[in-house]
């Protein structure tokens, strides 16, 4: 494939769909009731807010802890390990807005930062649930895409003895990028739903 050929020019959609072992991918994904344990860090003067939230959050796949010192939490790397950080109280060192910016600069992933303005615990729990759903959507999409790409690469190795990128109708990188572009983040969390969308995207390639 010519490197300058736009992705939209791909026409061999049946061949591409046939290169993926959909049955095996469905089997693997259907066995995943929940993707990962999510770590929630509360920056607060006490662990009361964390305890109140945990009573209302129904997921078992959560790990939560509270830090009452922002600088200490930053030094041990919470921006790189946590999935969600809740700034529950004001700290004298800087404004919560500056804390949020600093956390995102230090983050190695799509960190979700929630600043609580002392509204109801129910509202804070809803914000946490929405953040977990957003993370799950992104992780599920990445998981589905990588399994599709790996399955297609494996199928071509079996057919040709080795994977020769320039002889495929679309390269592995272009294929991965196309799926990332098409599978938007508004999909449901369930892997099966995102897989169904991926199948539809591949079949509609023109």
Secondary structure, 3 states (H helix, E strand, C coil): CCCCCCHHHCCCHHHHHHCCCHHHHHHHHHCCCCCCCEEEEEECCCCHHHHHHHHHCCCCCEEEEEECCHHHHHHCCHHHHCCEEEECCCECCECHHHHHHHHHHHCCCCCEEEECCCCCHHHHHHHHHHHHHHHHHHHHHHHHHHHHHHHHHHHHHHHHCCCCHHHCCCCHHHHHHHHHHHCCCCCCCCHHHHHHHHHHHHHCCC
